[in-house]
Amino acid sequence: MATAQPVIELAGITKRFGGTAALDGVDLAVHPGSVHALVGENGAGKSTLGKIAAGVYEPDVGRIVVEGRPVGRWDTVRAQRRGIVMMAQELSLVRDLTVAQNVFLGIERSSFGLLRRDHGRRFAELDEIARFGLDPDTRVGDLRIADQQKVEILRALARDAKVIVMDEPTSSLTAHETRRLHEMIRLLTAQGRAVVYVSHFLDAVLEVSDTVTVMRDGRRIRTAPAADQTKASLVEAMLGRELAVSFPPLPPAPHPDTPPLLEVEALAGDNGVKRASFTVRPGEIVGLLGLVGSGRTESPAP
């Protein structure tokens, strides 16, 4: 839970990309042993704020304080040295290397980049802390996305992370995998580490976070305990208006006997689509959903 001194604090952070202000005078304080969620619409600035905390971007204006000490120049190397690491939405793993090689990539003690015996011992110690049970010799490209995220977390632990910034960590996970990730996050915070949880999945945010900061148009709208929030209150803060105003009731669905505008049967192609069938009637909205790689994007345009 929150303590008197944040592990990292950002004050008055402003960041521009060309003529666009991605962040405008934003404050953020992250405390040890807590999950601090950043939520907002696309373009609200939540991912940019997380990347500044992790040193991916340097702010144009503002101040960064780590464990009570102001920092000067700020980049990923300096952030990692201070225990701030990022788990990006697109995982930064080398598919053809093993789990252990990925965990220690960039911090090998050998001048040839070989895994030494002390790294093997260190991997066993890390896995005992995390309780993942991963085989260090497994090729990362053979792992599921959920297990690849475990490798990223072990990478963070190998760098003695005090804060892990997770950018949209559940975007490619099933409901079961999301629950398992949240269990891992709680294990990390129980060890005194902090997690910055960047997401637009509000149910997941309310389930796992201790504190929620709402972003809108590059500004911080409010920061409050997650226990005091509801999905509706978060959406209203994100949009600046009630949800009913933004999304009026849908018109009635077309009658099933209405002739379709488009009818697809047993669609297949060399892009991974296999025997996909669907119909689209006038005035109808047809949703295609599935995990990454399921064929949802390829089906409309084989």
N, C-alpha and C positions, 0 to 999 in steps of 0.2 A: 504494500500500500504506500501512499504518499508519505514522504519524509520532508524535513525542513529544507534540505538541499537537493535540487534536481541533479540527476546525473548529467543531463545536457539541457541547456536553456538557449533558446533563440529569441532575440529581442529586436523588434523593429525591422524585420527582414523584408527587404524589397528586392525583387528580381525581375528584370525586363529581358525579353527576347525581341530585338528589333524595336518596333513601336508598341509592342504588347506588354502590359504589366502583368506578369504571371502571379506575382505576389506584391502586396502593397502594405508595408508596415505590420507584418504578422509577428505575433508573440507565441511561443510554445515552450512549455516546461514539461520534461519527462522525468518521472521519479523512479528510483530503483524498485524492483519487485512489482512492477505494474504493467498493464497493457493499456497504451494510450492510442485510441483509434482516431484516424483522420478521415472524415467523410465529406462528400460534396459531389455535385454534378461533374460530368466531364468538363475539364477546363477550369475547375474551381481553384486549382492550385495545390491540391492535397499531395499529389505525387511529387511536384516540384519542391514542396516543403520537406518531404521525406528525403529527397535526394540532396538537398542542402544540408540536412542534418548528418547525412552519411558522407558528405564531401564530394559527391558527384558534381554538384554545381557549387560555385562560390557566390555568396550574395553580393549584389551591387551596393546595398546599404544594409546596415544592421550589425548586430553583435552576437557572437557565439561564445557561450561559457560552458566549459566541461568540468564538472565536479568543483565548481566554485572558482575556476581559473579561466579568465578570458583567453581566447586563442587569437592568433594573428592570421596568417595565411591558412587556408582550409582546402584540403583536397582529400581524395580517398586514402592516400598513404598516411597523411597526418591523422585522419579520422580513425583509421584502423589501429594506429599506434595508441590512440586514446581509448580504444575499445568500442568504437562505433562502426558497425558494419551493415551492409545492405544485402537483402535477398530480393533481387529484382524479379519483376513479373516474368521476364524471359531469363530463365536460369542460366547462370554463367559457368556451366560445366563443360568439360571436354569429354565427349561421348566415348571416344576410343581409349580413354584412360580408365584405370580401375577406381573403385570407391576411395581407397586410401590415397592413391596418387592425386585425385582431385581435392581431397581434404587438405593436403599439405602443399598443393601447387602454389609456388611463389614464396614459400617459406622453408624450402628444403635447405638442409645444412651442407649437403654435398655440392661441390662446384659443378658436378656433372648432372645434377638434378635427379639423382637416384634416391630411392627410399631407403633410409638407413634403419638399423635395428632399433634405434631409439624412437623413430617414428612409428614403427610397428607397436612398440610398447605404449607410446602416447595415444595411438589410435584405440587400443584396447581400453585405456583409461577414459578417453572421451566417450566411447560407446557405452561404458559402464555408467557414466554420468547421465547420458541421454537415454539409455535403455532401448536403443533402436534395433539391436541385433543384426546389423548389416554385415555382410561378408566383405571384408576389405579388398578381396581379390576379384570381386564381380565387376565386369565392365559396366560403366555408368549408362551407356546407351541401351543396355538390356533391362534397365530398371523402369518401373512405372513412374509417372510424374510424382506421385506422392512419396515414393522412396527417393527420388532425386532431390526433393525438398529436404528430406532428412540429411542427405549428403551436404546440402547447402548449410543446414544448421550445424552440422559437425565442422564444416569449414569455419563458421563463425566462432564456435567454441575453441577450435584450434588457435584462433587469433585472440583468445581470451576476451571475447565480446562482453561488454557491459550493456550495450544497447544493440538490438537487432531491428533494423527497419525492414518490414515486410510489405512489399508493394503488390497489392491484389493477390495474396497468396492462395486464395481459394478459387480463382477464375477457371482452373482446369481440373478441379477436384469433384468427386462425387460427394453426396451428403455424408456417407460413412467416412470418407477420407478427410472431409472437413472437420468432423468431430474428432478424429484422431489427431489432426494438426492442432486443434484447440487443446487437446490433452497435452501435447508436446509443449505448447506455449505456456500452459500452466505449470508444467514441470520446470521450465526455464525461469519463470518469475518466482517460483518457490525457492530457487537458488539465488535470488536477489538480482537477477538480470531484468532489464526492461525491454519491452517490445513496442515498437511503433507500428500500428496495424492500419495500413492504408487500404481502404476498401469502399465499394459502393453496395456491397451486400449487407443490408442493414440488419437482417436477422442474425447473421454471423457476428456482426459488430456488437449487438446487444448481448449476445451469448457469451462472448469471450472478454470484452473490454472492461476496464475499471473506469476509464475516463474517455469522453468523446469530445473532440474538437470539430465543429462544423465549419466548413469553408464555403464561401460563395464569391465568385468573381475576384479571386485573388486576395480576399480579406477573411480574417477570422471573425465569424459571426458570434460564436459562443463556445465556451469550454465548460463542461458540466459532468458530474458523475453519471456513468452509464445507467445506474440503478434509477435515476430520476428521469430517464428518457423513454420514449416509446417510438415505434417505427413512424407513426404519424407525426409526432413532434419533430423528429429528425428531418423528415421529408419537408415539412413546412419551413423549417429553418434553412434547409438547403435551397429551396425554391424561392423563399421570400413571400409565399402565398399558400393558401390552402390547396391541398391536393385536388379537391373537387373542382376548383377553378381551372386547374391546368389540364385535367383529364375528365371532360364531361362524359355522361353515360353513352355507351356505344349504341348505335341503332340496332334493331332486331336483326338476327342472322337471317340470311336468305333461306327460303323454304328448301328442304332437301330435294324436291322435284324440279327446282329451277335448273334449266340447262347450264352446264358449266361453260365458262369462258376458256378454261384450260383443263385438259385431262391427260394425265401422264400414267402410263402403266408399264411396270417392269423395266424402269429406266436403268441402264447400266452403261459404264464407260471405263476408260483406262485411267480415270482419276480417282478410283476407289469406290465409286457409287455402284451398288449392287441391288438390282430389282427394287427400285424405289417407285412407289405408286402414290398419286394424290390427285385431287381435283380442286379447282378454284372456281367459285361461282361469283356472279356479279355482286358487288357490295360486301364480299367476304374477305376477312383477314385470315390467312393461313400461316401459322407459325411453324418454323422448322427449328428444332432444338436438339442438342446433343453435345457431348464433350468434344474437345479439340481432336480432329482426325476421324470423327464419326461420319463425315460426308455431308453435314448440314449445309456447308457453304457451296460444295460442288454440285449438289443436287439440282438447283435451279439452272445451272449453266454447265451442262456436261460437255 
